[in-house]
């Protein structure tokens, strides 16, 4: 496989990097200062400034696939290095309108939405005017097996009636979130992967209650948050269904989870690079037992392992992206699963070593490593836990080896 980037992609990488270095990285503290000075559930003014600037510079909706008229026309492989650059800051992706869960929801609507759905729901997302949420997992069932999802979608004339309690809905507590994509069962008697459907829900529809925000290791993730939401006899038009009844898994896997995992993994690699940089600078600035800590051989091994593992993970992720482009998400599913396991595991080790390098300071919020660790640790659960993905990888490998499962 050839991972040499075209001149256009190289130019985009340079432009996104320059935007990051000029506007976002030097002003991250200003972002959090603005956030903490006012209502933490309102977007800081500086974020809106970044978004307007990125849009004016053509650094907008870069994630959309090559066959979309509304994006940059990049393949998964071409977008991958851009996602890595964005991953160098926890808040950067939103500035380019490239943050989850909006990216997955926009890809879903771009691929499967009707003209009416695109006009009502997709266009405001593409413009960055609103945000969205994806309501899948539930507190009452083991959602690692998505066939367990028990929320109901019952047809009543020209409407669907939605009932269920969802949680870990990213953006659910954000006042800018105006759309939810709701997964529920339209036919509990159908074959397991044909029971579920996806329905678009206006966030202001009666019957929706935001019950609480769910912090991750104490971080509330304002202003987006992750919410627990009750849907109590929520009525939506039948026209709001995506792709058709019983096709929820098909739509989610093809347009949401596959590309989304590539994005997550490349951003995670970007975060690991930042952690390694912080570790090296810290080690070179501290003396212990008469010499710089960076001269201690134990740290040479950790630094070397970090570089090796970052490079291996990047190459595996690029291979997964290239295979998605060449053969489609389904044929690349083993590699998509591999990177989803590999990238967070790798990054968490690098971050943990960086925390160790900082000593007591590492577990405070000062160097930003604790927040980075918390944000990436959830990726070992979100969008498919490691155990489920390893099981999928193993079954595919056994099949390839002609061994009965």
URRAGI-V515930 format. One record per residue. RES is the residue in one letter. OMEGA is omega as a letter, one per 20 degrees, with the letter a starting at -180 (NA if undefined). D_LAST is the distance of its C-alpha to the last C-alpha in whole Angstrom. Layout:
BEGIN
RES | OMEGA | D_LAST
RES | OMEGA | D_LAST
END
This chain:
BEGIN
X | a | 31
X | a | 34
X | r | 35
X | a | 38
X | r | 40
X | r | 42
X | r | 46
X | r | 45
X | r | 42
X | r | 44
X | r | 47
X | r | 45
X | r | 44
X | a | 47
X | r | 48
X | r | 46
X | r | 46
X | r | 50
X | r | 50
X | a | 48
X | a | 50
X | a | 53
X | a | 52
X | a | 49
X | a | 49
X | a | 53
X | r | 53
X | r | 50
X | r | 52
X | r | 54
X | a | 51
X | r | 51
X | r | 54
X | a | 55
X | a | 52
X | a | 53
X | a | 57
X | r | 56
X | a | 54
X | a | 50
X | r | 49
X | a | 51
X | r | 50
X | a | 52
X | a | 55
X | r | 54
X | r | 50
X | r | 52
X | r | 54
X | a | 51
X | r | 50
X | a | 53
X | a | 53
X | r | 50
X | a | 50
X | a | 53
X | r | 52
X | r | 49
X | a | 47
X | r | 45
X | a | 42
X | a | 40
X | a | 37
X | a | 37
X | a | 35
X | a | 37
X | r | 37
X | r | 39
X | a | 43
X | a | 43
X | a | 42
X | r | 42
X | a | 40
X | r | 38
X | r | 34
X | a | 32
X | a | 32
X | a | 36
X | a | 36
X | a | 34
X | r | 37
X | r | 39
X | r | 36
X | r | 36
X | r | 40
X | a | 40
X | r | 38
X | r | 41
X | a | 42
X | a | 41
X | a | 43
X | a | 43
X | a | 41
X | a | 43
X | r | 46
X | a | 44
X | a | 43
X | a | 39
X | r | 38
X | j | 35
X | a | 35
X | a | 37
X | r | 35
X | a | 32
X | r | 35
X | r | 37
X | r | 34
X | a | 33
X | r | 36
X | a | 37
X | a | 34
X | a | 34
X | r | 37
X | r | 40
X | r | 44
X | r | 45
X | r | 42
X | a | 42
X | a | 46
X | a | 46
X | a | 43
X | a | 42
X | r | 45
X | r | 46
X | r | 43
X | a | 44
X | a | 47
X | a | 46
X | a | 49
X | r | 46
X | a | 43
X | r | 40
X | r | 37
X | a | 33
X | a | 33
X | a | 29
X | a | 28
X | a | 30
X | a | 31
X | a | 30
X | r | 26
X | a | 23
X | r | 23
X | r | 21
X | a | 19
X | r | 21
X | r | 21
X | a | 23
X | a | 26
X | r | 28
X | a | 31
X | r | 33
X | a | 35
X | a | 37
X | r | 39
X | a | 43
X | a | 45
X | a | 45
X | r | 43
X | r | 40
X | a | 40
X | r | 38
X | r | 37
X | r | 35
X | a | 35
X | r | 33
X | a | 33
X | r | 33
X | r | 35
X | a | 36
X | a | 39
X | r | 40
X | r | 43
X | a | 44
X | r | 47
X | a | 47
X | a | 43
X | a | 44
X | r | 41
X | r | 38
X | a | 35
X | r | 33
X | r | 30
X | a | 30
X | r | 29
X | a | 31
X | a | 29
X | a | 27
X | a | 27
X | r | 25
X | a | 21
X | a | 20
X | r | 20
X | r | 23
X | a | 25
X | r | 26
X | r | 29
X | a | 31
X | r | 35
X | a | 38
X | r | 40
X | a | 44
X | r | 44
X | a | 47
X | r | 46
X | r | 47
X | r | 45
X | r | 43
X | r | 44
X | a | 43
X | r | 43
X | r | 42
X | a | 41
X | r | 38
X | r | 39
X | a | 37
X | r | 38
X | r | 41
X | a | 42
X | r | 42
X | r | 42
X | j | 45
X | a | 46
X | r | 42
X | r | 40
X | a | 37
X | r | 38
X | a | 37
X | r | 39
X | r | 39
X | a | 39
X | a | 42
X | r | 42
X | a | 42
X | r | 43
X | r | 43
X | r | 43
X | r | 41
X | a | 41
X | r | 40
X | a | 36
X | r | 34
X | r | 32
X | a | 33
X | r | 31
X | a | 27
X | a | 27
X | r | 27
X | r | 23
X | a | 24
X | a | 27
X | a | 26
X | a | 23
X | a | 25
X | a | 28
X | a | 28
X | a | 25
X | r | 24
X | a | 28
X | r | 29
X | r | 26
X | a | 28
X | a | 31
X | a | 30
X | r | 29
X | r | 32
X | r | 34
X | r | 33
X | r | 33
X | r | 37
X | r | 37
X | r | 36
X | r | 39
X | r | 41
X | r | 40
X | r | 40
X | r | 44
X | a | 45
X | a | 44
X | r | 46
X | r | 49
X | a | 49
X | a | 49
X | a | 51
X | a | 54
X | r | 54
X | r | 55
X | r | 54
X | r | 56
X | r | 58
X | r | 56
X | r | 54
X | r | 50
X | r | 49
X | r | 50
X | a | 48
X | r | 45
X | a | 43
X | r | 43
X | a | 43
X | a | 39
X | r | 38
X | r | 40
X | r | 38
X | r | 35
X | a | 35
X | r | 36
X | a | 33
X | r | 31
X | a | 32
X | r | 33
X | a | 29
X | r | 28
X | a | 30
X | r | 29
X | r | 26
X | r | 27
X | r | 29
X | r | 26
X | r | 24
X | r | 28
X | r | 28
X | r | 25
X | r | 25
X | a | 29
X | a | 28
X | a | 25
X | a | 25
X | a | 23
X | a | 20
X | a | 19
X | a | 20
X | r | 18
X | a | 16
X | r | 19
X | r | 21
X | a | 18
X | a | 19
X | r | 23
X | r | 23
X | a | 21
X | a | 24
X | r | 27
X | r | 28
X | r | 27
X | a | 29
X | r | 32
X | r | 32
X | r | 32
X | r | 35
X | r | 37
X | r | 37
X | r | 38
X | r | 41
X | r | 42
X | r | 42
X | r | 45
X | a | 47
X | a | 47
X | r | 48
X | a | 49
X | a | 45
X | r | 44
X | r | 47
X | a | 47
X | a | 49
X | r | 47
X | a | 44
X | r | 41
X | r | 41
X | r | 40
X | a | 38
X | a | 36
X | a | 36
X | a | 35
X | a | 32
X | a | 31
X | a | 30
X | r | 28
X | r | 25
X | a | 25
X | r | 26
X | r | 24
X | r | 21
X | a | 21
X | a | 19
X | r | 17
X | a | 15
X | r | 16
X | r | 14
X | r | 11
X | r | 11
X | a | 12
X | a | 9
X | r | 7
X | a | 9
X | r | 10
X | r | 7
X | r | 7
X | a | 11
X | r | 11
X | r | 9
X | a | 6
X | a | 4
X | NA | 0
END
